[in-house]
Amino acid sequence: MEKNSKIQGQEGEEMARHYLVSKGYSILDVNWRFAKYELDIVAQTGETIVFVEVKTRKNNIFAEPEISVTRKKQGFLIAAANQYLLQKDIDLEARFDIIAIQSNNNKQSVNHLEGAFYPLAK
């Protein structure tokens, strides 16, 4: 039986958290919301706050999972990250990562794209 995309997404986020912890990251928040925007994972490594967007797919027939993080989506993530830093009064370097998780035949692969995108001036 196929998992629905919400359950698949939750499992992907949990896998991403475990992956980050195994790499020495501290998890600060998960599914942090500001207005209509959401940050999947907020983590810290050294003196860097990392905002992680998790994309989970059961295959890559249509495209790699990370391709779905469009410029528009990046703008939403940047706006939410700004609010997070302001509300938590954090003055550290910030980075935007994508963790793409693919499941094929009950095998999962994790692709961590550090510095996947950067805030750009309009």
C-alpha atoms as a printed R data frame, in Angstrom:
    type eleno elety resid chain resno      x      y       z
1   ATOM     1    CA   MET     A     1  0.000  0.000   0.000
2   ATOM     2    CA   GLU     A     2  1.313  3.480  -0.939
3   ATOM     3    CA   LYS     A     3  2.001  5.951   1.846
4   ATOM     4    CA   ASN     A     4  0.289  9.265   1.486
5   ATOM     5    CA   SER     A     5  2.554 12.218   0.845
6   ATOM     6    CA   LYS     A     6  2.039 13.734   4.317
7   ATOM     7    CA   ILE     A     7  3.258 10.565   6.070
8   ATOM     8    CA   GLN     A     8  6.085 10.224   3.554
9   ATOM     9    CA   GLY     A     9  7.070 13.855   4.228
10  ATOM    10    CA   GLN     A    10  7.024 13.352   8.003
11  ATOM    11    CA   GLU     A    11  9.188 10.248   7.683
12  ATOM    12    CA   GLY     A    12 11.571 12.159   5.418
13  ATOM    13    CA   GLU     A    13 11.882 14.990   7.928
14  ATOM    14    CA   GLU     A    14 12.572 12.522  10.722
15  ATOM    15    CA   MET     A    15 15.252 10.851   8.593
16  ATOM    16    CA   ALA     A    16 16.760 14.270   7.834
17  ATOM    17    CA   ARG     A    17 16.888 15.147  11.549
18  ATOM    18    CA   HIS     A    18 18.667 11.871  12.356
19  ATOM    19    CA   TYR     A    19 21.082 12.484   9.499
20  ATOM    20    CA   LEU     A    20 21.899 16.006  10.723
21  ATOM    21    CA   VAL     A    21 22.398 14.852  14.329
22  ATOM    22    CA   SER     A    22 24.714 12.080  13.091
23  ATOM    23    CA   LYS     A    23 26.776 14.822  11.376
24  ATOM    24    CA   GLY     A    24 27.070 16.806  14.622
25  ATOM    25    CA   TYR     A    25 24.313 19.367  14.051
26  ATOM    26    CA   SER     A    26 22.085 20.510  16.927
27  ATOM    27    CA   ILE     A    27 18.391 20.633  16.091
28  ATOM    28    CA   LEU     A    28 16.883 23.906  17.342
29  ATOM    29    CA   ASP     A    29 13.371 23.700  15.891
30  ATOM    30    CA   VAL     A    30 11.231 21.601  13.593
31  ATOM    31    CA   ASN     A    31  8.232 22.737  11.569
32  ATOM    32    CA   TRP     A    32  8.612 26.319  12.825
33  ATOM    33    CA   ARG     A    33  5.858 28.516  11.463
34  ATOM    34    CA   PHE     A    34  5.603 32.196  10.666
35  ATOM    35    CA   ALA     A    35  2.377 33.342   9.034
36  ATOM    36    CA   LYS     A    36  1.843 30.920   6.140
37  ATOM    37    CA   TYR     A    37  5.512 29.941   5.902
38  ATOM    38    CA   GLU     A    38  7.194 26.952   7.511
39  ATOM    39    CA   LEU     A    39 10.797 26.016   8.170
40  ATOM    40    CA   ASP     A    40 11.149 22.226   8.156
41  ATOM    41    CA   ILE     A    41 14.282 22.101  10.308
42  ATOM    42    CA   VAL     A    42 16.351 24.787  11.995
43  ATOM    43    CA   ALA     A    43 19.724 23.471  13.065
44  ATOM    44    CA   GLN     A    44 23.069 24.767  14.216
45  ATOM    45    CA   THR     A    45 26.551 23.668  13.325
46  ATOM    46    CA   GLY     A    46 29.365 25.589  14.931
47  ATOM    47    CA   GLU     A    47 28.566 29.308  14.616
48  ATOM    48    CA   THR     A    48 26.115 28.814  11.726
49  ATOM    49    CA   ILE     A    49 22.335 28.577  11.841
50  ATOM    50    CA   VAL     A    50 21.113 26.266   9.092
51  ATOM    51    CA   PHE     A    51 17.605 26.444   7.669
52  ATOM    52    CA   VAL     A    52 16.876 23.079   6.087
53  ATOM    53    CA   GLU     A    53 14.151 22.391   3.539
54  ATOM    54    CA   VAL     A    54 13.417 18.670   3.318
55  ATOM    55    CA   LYS     A    55 12.086 17.170   0.099
56  ATOM    56    CA   THR     A    56 11.055 13.532   0.008
57  ATOM    57    CA   ARG     A    57 10.145 11.566  -3.100
58  ATOM    58    CA   LYS     A    58  9.462  7.918  -3.719
59  ATOM    59    CA   ASN     A    59 11.346  8.129  -7.013
60  ATOM    60    CA   ASN     A    60 12.869 10.731  -9.309
61  ATOM    61    CA   ILE     A    61 10.897  9.945 -12.436
62  ATOM    62    CA   PHE     A    62  9.708 13.555 -12.751
63  ATOM    63    CA   ALA     A    63 12.720 15.375 -11.294
64  ATOM    64    CA   GLU     A    64 15.184 15.337  -8.447
65  ATOM    65    CA   PRO     A    65 13.400 16.372  -5.211
66  ATOM    66    CA   GLU     A    66 15.519 19.495  -4.737
67  ATOM    67    CA   ILE     A    67 14.304 20.910  -8.074
68  ATOM    68    CA   SER     A    68 10.937 21.620  -6.439
69  ATOM    69    CA   VAL     A    69 12.496 24.356  -4.264
70  ATOM    70    CA   THR     A    70 11.650 27.147  -6.697
71  ATOM    71    CA   ARG     A    71 12.708 30.807  -6.466
72  ATOM    72    CA   LYS     A    72  9.265 31.571  -5.028
73  ATOM    73    CA   LYS     A    73  9.652 28.876  -2.361
74  ATOM    74    CA   GLN     A    74 13.155 30.169  -1.604
75  ATOM    75    CA   GLY     A    75 11.658 33.625  -1.034
76  ATOM    76    CA   PHE     A    76  9.191 32.171   1.478
77  ATOM    77    CA   LEU     A    77 11.979 30.325   3.291
78  ATOM    78    CA   ILE     A    78 14.140 33.445   3.406
79  ATOM    79    CA   ALA     A    79 11.249 35.511   4.824
80  ATOM    80    CA   ALA     A    80 10.558 32.886   7.499
81  ATOM    81    CA   ALA     A    81 14.271 32.590   8.330
82  ATOM    82    CA   ASN     A    82 14.479 36.369   8.753
83  ATOM    83    CA   GLN     A    83 11.606 36.285  11.225
84  ATOM    84    CA   TYR     A    84 13.137 33.333  13.047
85  ATOM    85    CA   LEU     A    85 16.429 35.189  13.511
86  ATOM    86    CA   LEU     A    86 14.620 38.339  14.681
87  ATOM    87    CA   GLN     A    87 12.246 36.578  17.081
88  ATOM    88    CA   LYS     A    88 14.984 34.424  18.605
89  ATOM    89    CA   ASP     A    89 17.469 37.338  18.631
90  ATOM    90    CA   ILE     A    90 20.121 35.267  16.855
91  ATOM    91    CA   ASP     A    91 23.140 37.011  15.366
92  ATOM    92    CA   LEU     A    92 25.011 34.198  13.623
93  ATOM    93    CA   GLU     A    93 25.826 33.335  10.033
94  ATOM    94    CA   ALA     A    94 22.860 31.707   8.315
95  ATOM    95    CA   ARG     A    95 22.789 29.128   5.564
96  ATOM    96    CA   PHE     A    96 20.036 27.489   3.518
97  ATOM    97    CA   ASP     A    97 20.361 23.768   2.864
98  ATOM    98    CA   ILE     A    98 18.162 21.257   1.113
99  ATOM    99    CA   ILE     A    99 18.020 17.624   2.129
100 ATOM   100    CA   ALA     A   100 16.559 15.503  -0.635
101 ATOM   101    CA   ILE     A   101 15.436 12.023   0.346
102 ATOM   102    CA   GLN     A   102 14.512  9.442  -2.231
103 ATOM   103    CA   SER     A   103 12.929  6.078  -1.592
104 ATOM   104    CA   ASN     A   104 13.231  3.357  -4.207
105 ATOM   105    CA   ASN     A   105 12.302 -0.237  -3.427
106 ATOM   106    CA   ASN     A   106 12.475  0.367   0.348
107 ATOM   107    CA   LYS     A   107 15.968  1.887   0.045
108 ATOM   108    CA   GLN     A   108 16.412  5.495   1.073
109 ATOM   109    CA   SER     A   109 19.138  7.835  -0.081
110 ATOM   110    CA   VAL     A   110 19.944 11.191   1.480
111 ATOM   111    CA   ASN     A   111 21.409 14.013  -0.593
112 ATOM   112    CA   HIS     A   112 22.450 16.998   1.551
113 ATOM   113    CA   LEU     A   113 22.982 20.175  -0.461
114 ATOM   114    CA   GLU     A   114 24.779 22.630   1.808
115 ATOM   115    CA   GLY     A   115 24.348 26.260   0.816
116 ATOM   116    CA   ALA     A   116 21.731 25.241  -1.751
117 ATOM   117    CA   PHE     A   117 20.661 28.852  -2.283
118 ATOM   118    CA   TYR     A   118 21.362 32.326  -0.970
119 ATOM   119    CA   PRO     A   119 19.196 35.361  -0.280
120 ATOM   120    CA   LEU     A   120 19.407 37.668  -3.272
121 ATOM   121    CA   ALA     A   121 18.533 41.334  -3.527
122 ATOM   122    CA   LYS     A   122 15.596 42.061  -5.813
